[in-house]
């Protein structure tokens, strides 16, 4: 919460910008994260459709956001996923090794 207040005070101190509060910055950040996650998920789906071939890459902003939140960029474990090994989403005990990676192009 303290960090959001700091962002608010710095942003509001700049001339020629509309004033925003910390809850608006949080909402914006959550929206950006959601967009980045969707973009990376779409990239992964397209990659699987081409069976590892060339697929459209996520935009630079999504890649940068993805690199800031690697702990949030993972698949949900599914014990009924019978092609997980094929897609490198193999379960190892209680943890799952995920194939999503964030790279800059």
C-alpha positions in Angstrom: 0.0 0.0 0.0 2.9 2.3 0.8 4.4 1.8 -2.7 1.1 2.6 -4.3 0.8 5.9 -2.3 4.4 6.7 -3.4 3.4 6.2 -7.1 0.4 8.3 -6.6 2.3 11.2 -5.1 5.0 11.1 -7.8 2.5 10.9 -10.6 0.3 13.7 -9.2 3.4 15.9 -8.7 3.9 16.0 -12.5 2.4 19.0 -14.3 -0.1 18.5 -17.2 -1.4 15.1 -16.0 -4.8 14.3 -14.6 -4.7 13.5 -10.9 -5.1 9.8 -10.1 -5.4 7.9 -6.8 -3.6 4.7 -5.8 -6.7 2.5 -6.4 -6.7 3.7 -10.0 -3.1 2.8 -10.4 -3.7 -0.7 -8.9 -6.6 -1.2 -11.3 -4.5 -0.2 -14.2 -1.6 -2.5 -13.2 -4.0 -5.4 -12.7 -5.5 -4.7 -16.2 -2.0 -4.6 -17.7 -1.1 -7.9 -16.0 -4.3 -9.6 -17.2 -3.6 -8.4 -20.8 -0.1 -9.7 -20.7 -1.2 -13.1 -19.3 -3.8 -13.4 -22.1 -1.2 -12.4 -24.7 1.3 -15.1 -23.5 -1.5 -17.7 -23.3 -2.5 -16.9 -26.8 1.1 -17.2 -27.9 1.4 -20.6 -26.3 -1.8 -21.8 -27.9 -0.7 -20.6 -31.3 2.7 -22.3 -30.8 1.0 -25.6 -29.9 -1.2 -25.3 -33.0 1.9 -25.0 -35.2 3.4 -28.0 -33.2 6.4 -25.9 -32.2 6.7 -23.9 -35.4 6.6 -20.2 -35.9 3.8 -18.4 -34.0 3.0 -14.8 -33.5 4.9 -13.3 -30.6 3.5 -11.3 -27.7 3.9 -7.6 -27.9 6.9 -5.9 -26.1 4.8 -4.5 -23.3 3.4 -7.9 -22.5 6.8 -9.4 -22.5 8.2 -6.8 -20.1 5.2 -7.2 -17.7 5.6 -11.0 -17.9 9.3 -10.6 -16.9 8.2 -8.6 -13.8 5.8 -11.3 -12.6 7.3 -14.7 -13.4 5.8 -16.3 -10.3 2.3 -15.5 -11.8 3.0 -16.9 -15.2 2.2 -20.6 -14.8 -0.3 -23.1 -15.9 -2.8 -24.7 -13.6 -1.9 -28.3 -12.8 -4.3 -30.8 -14.2 -4.0 -34.5 -13.2 -6.1 -35.5 -16.1 -3.9 -33.8 -18.7 -2.7 -36.8 -20.8 -0.5 -34.8 -23.2 1.3 -32.7 -20.6 4.6 -34.5 -21.2 4.3 -33.7 -24.9 3.9 -30.0 -24.2 6.6 -30.0 -21.4 4.1 -29.3 -18.7 5.2 -32.4 -16.8 4.3 -32.8 -13.1 7.1 -33.6 -10.7 5.7 -34.6 -7.3 3.7 -31.8 -5.9 5.3 -29.1 -8.1 4.8 -28.6 -11.8 7.4 -27.6 -14.3 5.8 -25.2 -16.7 6.7 -24.4 -20.3 5.6 -20.8 -20.4 8.6 -18.6 -20.7 8.9 -14.8 -21.0 11.5 -13.7 -23.6 12.2 -10.5 -25.4 12.4 -10.6 -29.1 
